[in-house]
Amino acid sequence: MRTGVRRPDEAREFPTEERCHILELSGRTDDPRLSIARARVEPGVTTQLHVLDIDERYLVVAGCGVVEVGGAEETVGPGDVVLIPAGVPQRITNREGADLVFYCLCTPTWTPETYRALD
């Protein structure tokens, strides 16, 4: 890992097939042990049911939603941390009128090969 400050560049946010928008902040090239991305889910959207081959945590910073992890559902909002072990099915739904925004912290770092869609 290198020292430094990473600042988000909003122009780099991109939509995904998972039905959310991602802004990658740190990961593969600067810290292979941890990746950090901001996810944004629009109102009324449920992300694709999927599993990762790595551990993930969501840190919710704006909006409210319902997260499904391993078949259990829980309402989440700002300040909540969702723990998602590797191999456990997950998705999140934004049932509110504003964007649901959370940070995804993955260990080790996320790569496309760690993702598997289930629906």
C-alpha positions in Angstrom: 0.0 0.0 0.0 1.2 3.5 -0.8 0.6 6.6 1.2 -1.7 9.3 -0.2 -5.2 10.7 -0.3 -7.7 9.4 -2.9 -10.5 11.8 -3.7 -13.7 10.6 -5.4 -14.1 11.7 -9.1 -17.9 11.7 -9.7 -17.2 11.5 -13.4 -15.9 7.9 -12.9 -19.1 6.5 -11.5 -20.6 3.9 -13.7 -23.8 1.8 -13.9 -23.5 -2.0 -13.4 -25.5 -5.0 -14.6 -26.2 -5.5 -10.9 -28.6 -2.5 -11.1 -26.6 0.0 -9.1 -23.9 2.7 -9.8 -20.4 2.2 -8.6 -17.5 4.6 -7.9 -14.3 2.7 -7.2 -12.2 4.6 -4.7 -9.3 2.2 -3.7 -8.3 -1.3 -4.5 -6.4 -3.5 -6.9 -3.6 -1.3 -7.8 -3.0 0.6 -4.5 -4.1 -1.8 -1.8 -4.6 -5.5 -2.8 -5.8 -6.4 0.7 -8.9 -4.0 0.7 -11.1 -2.4 -1.9 -13.4 0.5 -1.2 -16.2 1.5 -3.6 -19.2 3.7 -3.2 -22.5 2.2 -4.4 -25.6 4.1 -5.2 -29.0 2.4 -5.7 -31.8 4.5 -7.2 -35.3 4.6 -5.6 -37.4 1.5 -6.2 -34.5 -0.6 -7.4 -33.4 -4.0 -6.0 -29.8 -5.1 -6.9 -29.1 -8.4 -8.4 -28.9 -11.4 -6.1 -25.3 -12.4 -6.0 -22.4 -13.9 -4.0 -18.8 -12.8 -3.7 -15.9 -15.1 -3.1 -14.5 -12.5 -0.6 -15.8 -10.9 2.6 -17.7 -7.6 2.2 -19.1 -5.0 4.4 -21.6 -2.2 3.6 -21.4 1.1 5.4 -24.6 2.9 4.8 -24.2 6.7 4.5 -27.4 8.0 3.0 -31.0 6.8 2.4 -32.7 3.7 3.8 -33.2 0.2 2.4 -33.7 -3.4 3.0 -30.7 -5.7 2.8 -31.0 -9.4 2.3 -28.1 -11.5 3.4 -28.3 -15.3 3.5 -32.1 -15.1 3.1 -32.6 -12.8 6.2 -33.9 -9.3 5.6 -33.0 -6.3 7.7 -33.8 -2.6 7.3 -30.7 -0.4 7.1 -30.0 3.3 7.2 -27.1 5.8 7.8 -24.4 4.5 10.1 -25.4 0.9 9.8 -22.7 -1.7 8.9 -23.8 -4.9 7.1 -21.4 -7.9 7.4 -21.4 -10.3 4.5 -19.1 -13.3 4.6 -17.8 -14.8 1.4 -20.2 -17.1 -0.4 -23.4 -15.7 1.3 -26.1 -14.6 -1.1 -26.9 -10.8 -0.9 -28.9 -8.0 -2.4 -30.3 -4.7 -1.3 -33.5 -2.8 -2.1 -34.1 1.0 -2.0 -37.7 1.4 -1.0 -37.3 5.2 -0.4 -37.7 8.2 -2.6 -34.0 9.2 -2.5 -30.8 7.4 -3.5 -29.5 4.7 -1.1 -25.7 5.3 -0.8 -23.2 2.9 0.9 -19.6 2.1 0.8 -18.5 -1.5 0.0 -15.4 -2.6 1.8 -14.0 -5.9 0.5 -11.2 -8.1 1.8 -9.2 -9.1 -0.1 -9.8 -6.6 -2.9 -12.8 -7.0 -5.2 -12.1 -8.2 -8.8 -14.7 -9.2 -11.5 -13.8 -12.8 -10.9 -15.0 -12.7 -7.3 -18.6 -11.9 -8.3 -21.2 -14.4 -9.3 -24.8 -13.5 -10.2 -27.6 -15.7 -8.9 -30.6 -14.3 -10.8 
